Amino acid sequence: MDSPVTDPAATDSLRELARQLAQTQRFTLGVPRQFTIADDGSRVLFLRSRDGRDRASCLWALDEGGERLLADPSALGGGGALPEDERIRRERVRERSTGIVAYSADRSATTSVFSLDGRLWTVSIDGGVRWLPSAGPAVDPRIDPGASRVSYVTDGALHVIELSGGTDRPLASPEAPDVTYGLPEHVAAEEMGRLRGHWWSPDGTKLLVARVDNGSVERWWLTDPSDPGAEPRQMRYPVAGTANAEVSLFVYDLDGTRREVLWDHEAFEYLTTAAWDRLGPLASVQSRDQRTVRILAVDPASGETACVWEGIDKHWVDLVPGVPLRTGSGRLVVVSDVGGSRRLVIDGELVTGDGLQVREVAGAAGEAVWFVASTEPTECHVWRYTEEDGATRLTEEPGLHRLSLGGDTAVLESFTEHGHRFVISGPTLGGRRIACLEEPPAVAPRIWWLSVGPRRLRTALVLPSSHEEGARRLPVLMFPYAGPAVQRVTRARHWYFVEAQWFAEQGFAVVIADGAGTPGRGPEWEREVYGDMLTAVIADQIAALEGAAESCTDLDLGKVAIRGWSYGGLLALACVLRRPDVFHAAVAGAAPADVRMSDTYCLERFLGHPDETPENYVRCSPVLEAARLRRPLLIVHGLADDNVVVADALRTSAALLAAGKQHELLLIPTATHMVVDPQDHENLLLHELRFLHKSLGR
């Protein structure tokens, strides 16, 4: 085998894969997404950039005539400054593209609307694009199902424009500076997956609107030390144990008349989902301790609600994408944890068996319900339930499969070790494919799929492409996320496997393992981190490392490093502090090292309220253990991060300095919780590589 690279900056071939990872935005560019299917199945709308390195996302249509471009941002003068609310929205969804990154279409998919740098546009299926004058920078525009009107948010107010005459009027205006209408609050978008704040009625005559009052939420300030002339940016951040935003829900008529949706806000302060189908509005609310969720059927005429389902768990109730949902006849579809499995429930009846873990509900066509579920945690497959046939699995190839459903037509997305594939099923477009223009990696990941130890920990081992068994000992790089709610070891060509291969090509054996708390293994497995988000996870990482070394005896357990980002960064920091006998160096990126600074919804779910269980927060805050450091540590953080703020990194560095512990601190001025700039991304990888070579004595 070739000797390890010692000067990566001087090696063009080394830079090429790092550059590709950066310029393809981790291979997300050129991949179709956000599908809208016409109610008659005659066309599908979607977003996609022109190729695997083009960041500008365009709006496309596919019909019997094939694919065609509907709206190109470069032709519309895109590239200006984003409205602040839109910048925040993109950060919450980790949007890496530019251009048209979201849109809304009517039920026939003939008219769509989108916002481009705050300007509002409408596009018809014949390709006509028209600018709509708005009262201010437009955020999250939504067209009504009948294509008569468009709602959007500007400066915290919800407006409605009549498409026929262009009349614009405010429907709901904020009563105070910290009040907004029609947008989600921080924890809804960041943690719950509720990215919207207003929903049209099916007939287009009413709107369901969220009102958010951030007045009681703690005020934080973000500054850019690299630009001392820039004013600090204020943000409202609900720190664990402090006040959340006050969220209420209203039914609005188009003349501005409104009825408040009634529920016990003191007992249920979280609005987790909202929707409006032909039977009326549905809303889900959750208690502060997250142990109870209620689904409420709303009377739009009065705002009165009736509880149609309640979920209770002694730890927390999980929120599953796609539910609640009602079938054509009005039967309620939910997902509930019963008997060690996450199971599909229709009108109170369990319709999936034990051992099948439901991950997402795609939708209903009549009485048939389509969903995504796992029996093997490294794979997700599409299933369909009908009363006649029960639950039937529809996909077979190992990988991650999911479905976008519209009536009798569906877009099946299959993400496997070979990349993405998008195939349409249905009476009109059945068998057609939507082109995926992602760029294949310069070096394909070479992965050994392992299931190790008594707990059968799903583990991916990535080796150098030129490695031959017994040729030489390989230092080990652990690359986990491994935290609550996130999996990494799944049978698909993820960016992090390509990144792992990049490190492997420099002479490392890379180990990626999922342990306690990760999805796909059932509710009990996920709840192993309740009260302590680190101890069991660290133990599983060590067990996976030892299991990988048993499978491949070339791994050198005397040279083990660990790197991670976000929770993965927290885990890397905790590993090198608590188990220096196992982990000999660490890279901790965007690590919430003091979890007492994290948000209410995420941390209170796992650790309880800090006033009631302060010991849990101390146990999970490695910043308090800085004096234990005896191994090389690189801390990386973006100065513009508004999810895990840079104060975490600065406090950790200060604690290490006070304890006399040497370490490296790398701050990236323009980075948020993502490193999006291609040059920064590429150079960060090279910097980490140099650090790892130096730290492990290579």
ChimeraX attribute file (.defattr): number of C-alpha atoms within 10 A of each C-alpha:
attribute: neighborCount
match mode: 1-to-1
recipient: residues
	/A:1	11
	/A:2	9
	/A:3	7
	/A:4	13
	/A:5	17
	/A:6	14
	/A:7	12
	/A:8	16
	/A:9	14
	/A:10	10
	/A:11	11
	/A:12	9
	/A:13	11
	/A:14	18
	/A:15	18
	/A:16	14
	/A:17	19
	/A:18	24
	/A:19	18
	/A:20	20
	/A:21	26
	/A:22	23
	/A:23	22
	/A:24	24
	/A:25	22
	/A:26	24
	/A:27	23
	/A:28	24
	/A:29	25
	/A:30	24
	/A:31	23
	/A:32	25
	/A:33	18
	/A:34	15
	/A:35	19
	/A:36	25
	/A:37	26
	/A:38	19
	/A:39	16
	/A:40	15
	/A:41	22
	/A:42	17
	/A:43	23
	/A:44	26
	/A:45	27
	/A:46	21
	/A:47	25
	/A:48	28
	/A:49	27
	/A:50	19
	/A:51	17
	/A:52	22
	/A:53	21
	/A:54	17
	/A:55	20
	/A:56	23
	/A:57	28
	/A:58	23
	/A:59	25
	/A:60	21
	/A:61	24
	/A:62	19
	/A:63	15
	/A:64	10
	/A:65	8
	/A:66	12
	/A:67	16
	/A:68	14
	/A:69	17
	/A:70	20
	/A:71	24
	/A:72	19
	/A:73	17
	/A:74	13
	/A:75	7
	/A:76	15
	/A:77	12
	/A:78	18
	/A:79	13
	/A:80	10
	/A:81	10
	/A:82	18
	/A:83	19
	/A:84	13
	/A:85	19
	/A:86	20
	/A:87	14
	/A:88	15
	/A:89	21
	/A:90	17
	/A:91	19
	/A:92	20
	/A:93	12
	/A:94	14
	/A:95	15
	/A:96	20
	/A:97	19
	/A:98	18
	/A:99	22
	/A:100	22
	/A:101	21
	/A:102	20
	/A:103	23
	/A:104	22
	/A:105	25
	/A:106	21
	/A:107	20
	/A:108	20
	/A:109	24
	/A:110	19
	/A:111	22
	/A:112	26
	/A:113	26
	/A:114	28
	/A:115	27
	/A:116	27
	/A:117	22
	/A:118	22
	/A:119	21
	/A:120	22
	/A:121	21
	/A:122	23
	/A:123	19
	/A:124	16
	/A:125	18
	/A:126	9
	/A:127	16
	/A:128	11
	/A:129	18
	/A:130	13
	/A:131	14
	/A:132	19
	/A:133	15
	/A:134	21
	/A:135	17
	/A:136	16
	/A:137	21
	/A:138	27
	/A:139	29
	/A:140	25
	/A:141	26
	/A:142	25
	/A:143	27
	/A:144	24
	/A:145	21
	/A:146	17
	/A:147	21
	/A:148	16
	/A:149	22
	/A:150	26
	/A:151	26
	/A:152	29
	/A:153	30
	/A:154	25
	/A:155	19
	/A:156	23
	/A:157	21
	/A:158	26
	/A:159	23
	/A:160	23
	/A:161	22
	/A:162	15
	/A:163	15
	/A:164	9
	/A:165	9
	/A:166	14
	/A:167	13
	/A:168	18
	/A:169	17
	/A:170	18
	/A:171	23
	/A:172	22
	/A:173	19
	/A:174	16
	/A:175	12
	/A:176	11
	/A:177	11
	/A:178	15
	/A:179	19
	/A:180	26
	/A:181	29
	/A:182	28
	/A:183	27
	/A:184	23
	/A:185	26
	/A:186	25
	/A:187	22
	/A:188	20
	/A:189	20
	/A:190	20
	/A:191	15
	/A:192	19
	/A:193	17
	/A:194	19
	/A:195	21
	/A:196	20
	/A:197	24
	/A:198	26
	/A:199	23
	/A:200	24
	/A:201	21
	/A:202	18
	/A:203	11
	/A:204	18
	/A:205	16
	/A:206	20
	/A:207	24
	/A:208	25
	/A:209	26
	/A:210	26
	/A:211	25
	/A:212	23
	/A:213	21
	/A:214	24
	/A:215	16
	/A:216	14
	/A:217	18
	/A:218	15
	/A:219	13
	/A:220	14
	/A:221	13
	/A:222	17
	/A:223	16
	/A:224	15
	/A:225	11
	/A:226	11
	/A:227	9
	/A:228	9
	/A:229	8
	/A:230	10
	/A:231	11
	/A:232	13
	/A:233	11
	/A:234	11
	/A:235	15
	/A:236	19
	/A:237	25
	/A:238	24
	/A:239	21
	/A:240	23
	/A:241	20
	/A:242	16
	/A:243	15
	/A:244	26
	/A:245	24
	/A:246	19
	/A:247	19
	/A:248	19
	/A:249	24
	/A:250	21
	/A:251	27
	/A:252	22
	/A:253	17
	/A:254	15
	/A:255	11
	/A:256	13
	/A:257	12
	/A:258	22
	/A:259	17
	/A:260	18
	/A:261	24
	/A:262	17
	/A:263	19
	/A:264	9
	/A:265	15
	/A:266	10
	/A:267	13
	/A:268	18
	/A:269	20
	/A:270	25
	/A:271	24
	/A:272	22
	/A:273	23
	/A:274	23
	/A:275	18
	/A:276	19
	/A:277	16
	/A:278	11
	/A:279	15
	/A:280	13
	/A:281	24
	/A:282	23
	/A:283	20
	/A:284	22
	/A:285	23
	/A:286	25
	/A:287	19
	/A:288	19
	/A:289	22
	/A:290	24
	/A:291	16
	/A:292	20
	/A:293	23
	/A:294	21
	/A:295	24
	/A:296	23
	/A:297	21
	/A:298	21
	/A:299	18
	/A:300	23
	/A:301	13
	/A:302	13
	/A:303	18
	/A:304	15
	/A:305	18
	/A:306	14
	/A:307	14
	/A:308	13
	/A:309	17
	/A:310	14
	/A:311	17
	/A:312	16
	/A:313	13
	/A:314	9
	/A:315	17
	/A:316	21
	/A:317	20
	/A:318	21
	/A:319	20
	/A:320	17
	/A:321	17
	/A:322	16
	/A:323	21
	/A:324	22
	/A:325	21
	/A:326	22
	/A:327	18
	/A:328	14
	/A:329	9
	/A:330	14
	/A:331	13
	/A:332	19
	/A:333	22
	/A:334	23
	/A:335	25
	/A:336	22
	/A:337	21
	/A:338	14
	/A:339	13
	/A:340	15
	/A:341	20
	/A:342	26
	/A:343	23
	/A:344	29
	/A:345	16
	/A:346	18
	/A:347	15
	/A:348	14
	/A:349	11
	/A:350	15
	/A:351	15
	/A:352	20
	/A:353	14
	/A:354	15
	/A:355	16
	/A:356	20
	/A:357	27
	/A:358	27
	/A:359	24
	/A:360	21
	/A:361	27
	/A:362	22
	/A:363	23
	/A:364	21
	/A:365	14
	/A:366	14
	/A:367	15
	/A:368	18
	/A:369	22
	/A:370	25
	/A:371	24
	/A:372	21
	/A:373	26
	/A:374	23
	/A:375	16
	/A:376	16
	/A:377	20
	/A:378	22
	/A:379	21
	/A:380	28
	/A:381	24
	/A:382	26
	/A:383	23
	/A:384	19
	/A:385	19
	/A:386	14
	/A:387	10
	/A:388	7
	/A:389	9
	/A:390	13
	/A:391	19
	/A:392	13
	/A:393	16
	/A:394	12
	/A:395	16
	/A:396	11
	/A:397	13
	/A:398	18
	/A:399	21
	/A:400	24
	/A:401	25
	/A:402	24
	/A:403	24
	/A:404	19
	/A:405	20
	/A:406	22
	/A:407	15
	/A:408	16
	/A:409	24
	/A:410	22
	/A:411	25
	/A:412	20
	/A:413	20
	/A:414	24
	/A:415	23
	/A:416	19
	/A:417	18
	/A:418	13
	/A:419	18
	/A:420	20
	/A:421	17
	/A:422	21
	/A:423	17
	/A:424	21
	/A:425	17
	/A:426	16
	/A:427	12
	/A:428	16
	/A:429	21
	/A:430	14
	/A:431	13
	/A:432	17
	/A:433	17
	/A:434	21
	/A:435	15
	/A:436	20
	/A:437	19
	/A:438	23
	/A:439	19
	/A:440	14
	/A:441	18
	/A:442	13
	/A:443	13
	/A:444	15
	/A:445	24
	/A:446	17
	/A:447	22
	/A:448	15
	/A:449	17
	/A:450	18
	/A:451	17
	/A:452	19
	/A:453	15
	/A:454	8
	/A:455	12
	/A:456	13
	/A:457	20
	/A:458	22
	/A:459	27
	/A:460	25
	/A:461	28
	/A:462	26
	/A:463	28
	/A:464	22
	/A:465	17
	/A:466	11
	/A:467	17
	/A:468	11
	/A:469	10
	/A:470	11
	/A:471	9
	/A:472	14
	/A:473	16
	/A:474	24
	/A:475	22
	/A:476	29
	/A:477	27
	/A:478	25
	/A:479	26
	/A:480	27
	/A:481	26
	/A:482	27
	/A:483	24
	/A:484	22
	/A:485	12
	/A:486	14
	/A:487	20
	/A:488	23
	/A:489	26
	/A:490	23
	/A:491	21
	/A:492	21
	/A:493	22
	/A:494	20
	/A:495	17
	/A:496	16
	/A:497	25
	/A:498	24
	/A:499	21
	/A:500	26
	/A:501	26
	/A:502	29
	/A:503	24
	/A:504	25
	/A:505	21
	/A:506	19
	/A:507	27
	/A:508	28
	/A:509	28
	/A:510	31
	/A:511	25
	/A:512	26
	/A:513	28
	/A:514	28
	/A:515	30
	/A:516	26
	/A:517	27
	/A:518	26
	/A:519	24
	/A:520	26
	/A:521	22
	/A:522	24
	/A:523	22
	/A:524	14
	/A:525	15
	/A:526	18
	/A:527	19
	/A:528	19
	/A:529	20
	/A:530	18
	/A:531	20
	/A:532	18
	/A:533	26
	/A:534	24
	/A:535	17
	/A:536	14
	/A:537	23
	/A:538	20
	/A:539	15
	/A:540	20
	/A:541	25
	/A:542	17
	/A:543	20
	/A:544	29
	/A:545	26
	/A:546	16
	/A:547	19
	/A:548	27
	/A:549	18
	/A:550	13
	/A:551	15
	/A:552	17
	/A:553	14
	/A:554	20
	/A:555	25
	/A:556	16
	/A:557	19
	/A:558	14
	/A:559	20
	/A:560	26
	/A:561	29
	/A:562	27
	/A:563	25
	/A:564	23
	/A:565	22
	/A:566	21
	/A:567	24
	/A:568	23
	/A:569	27
	/A:570	29
	/A:571	32
	/A:572	29
	/A:573	32
	/A:574	25
	/A:575	28
	/A:576	26
	/A:577	24
	/A:578	17
	/A:579	16
	/A:580	18
	/A:581	14
	/A:582	16
	/A:583	24
	/A:584	24
	/A:585	28
	/A:586	31
	/A:587	27
	/A:588	29
	/A:589	25
	/A:590	29
	/A:591	29
	/A:592	30
	/A:593	29
	/A:594	21
	/A:595	24
	/A:596	20
	/A:597	20
	/A:598	21
	/A:599	22
	/A:600	24
	/A:601	24
	/A:602	18
	/A:603	22
	/A:604	23
	/A:605	19
	/A:606	23
	/A:607	25
	/A:608	24
	/A:609	19
	/A:610	18
	/A:611	10
	/A:612	10
	/A:613	13
	/A:614	14
	/A:615	13
	/A:616	21
	/A:617	24
	/A:618	17
	/A:619	17
	/A:620	23
	/A:621	21
	/A:622	25
	/A:623	24
	/A:624	16
	/A:625	19
	/A:626	22
	/A:627	15
	/A:628	16
	/A:629	21
	/A:630	17
	/A:631	20
	/A:632	22
	/A:633	27
	/A:634	22
	/A:635	21
	/A:636	23
	/A:637	30
	/A:638	22
	/A:639	24
	/A:640	21
	/A:641	21
	/A:642	19
	/A:643	18
	/A:644	25
	/A:645	23
	/A:646	25
	/A:647	17
	/A:648	21
	/A:649	27
	/A:650	16
	/A:651	15
	/A:652	24
	/A:653	21
	/A:654	15
	/A:655	17
	/A:656	20
	/A:657	14
	/A:658	11
	/A:659	14
	/A:660	12
	/A:661	18
	/A:662	14
	/A:663	15
	/A:664	12
	/A:665	14
	/A:666	14
	/A:667	17
	/A:668	17
	/A:669	17
	/A:670	16
	/A:671	17
	/A:672	21
	/A:673	23
	/A:674	19
	/A:675	20
	/A:676	19
	/A:677	14
	/A:678	18
	/A:679	13
	/A:680	16
	/A:681	21
	/A:682	20
	/A:683	16
	/A:684	18
	/A:685	19
	/A:686	19
	/A:687	15
	/A:688	17
	/A:689	19
	/A:690	17
	/A:691	19
	/A:692	27
	/A:693	19
	/A:694	13
	/A:695	19
	/A:696	17
	/A:697	8
	/A:698	13
